[in-house]
Amino acid sequence: MALKDMTSSLRLDRKTAIRFGRFLVVGFVNMLFGYSVFAVLILLGMGPELALALSFASGVLWNYVTTARFVFQVQCYGRFPGFAATYIGVYFANVFCLNAMIDAGFSSLVSQAILTPPASVLTFGLLSLVMRESPKD
């Protein structure tokens, strides 16, 4: 494979790049909301797993509305089950990593602050599959 072919295959197409930019903006707002809920619950004495579960659960519907509409231009709720399943999968991956970091000696607040960006990238990749255009929309 020629170098030009390899580099062009690594570039995002324009639509994906724009979508990812929108995801970052919307995701930043959603991330602030989710992390704020997590931090408040931790500071109130809740355990990290339950605090993470409640922050994910409280944000799923709001995140669907903002992400579906502004990132993927989906106006209906037909893809909500796949969207929610994506968030549940990312939640379990997040809990696993969060517990590993806490076991390694990091605080739960620092751990989740470190884990939030990679969890966001994983979420975008999975949502890109779930939210792609389909003939029935």
Secondary structure, 3 states (H helix, E strand, C coil): CCHHHHHHHHCCCHHHHHHHHHHHHHHHHHHHHHHHHHHHHHHCCCCHHHHHHHHHHHHHHHHHHHHHHHHCCCCCCCCHHHHHHHHHHHHHHHHHHHHHHHHCCCCHHHHHHHHHHHHHHHHHHHHHHHCCCCCCC
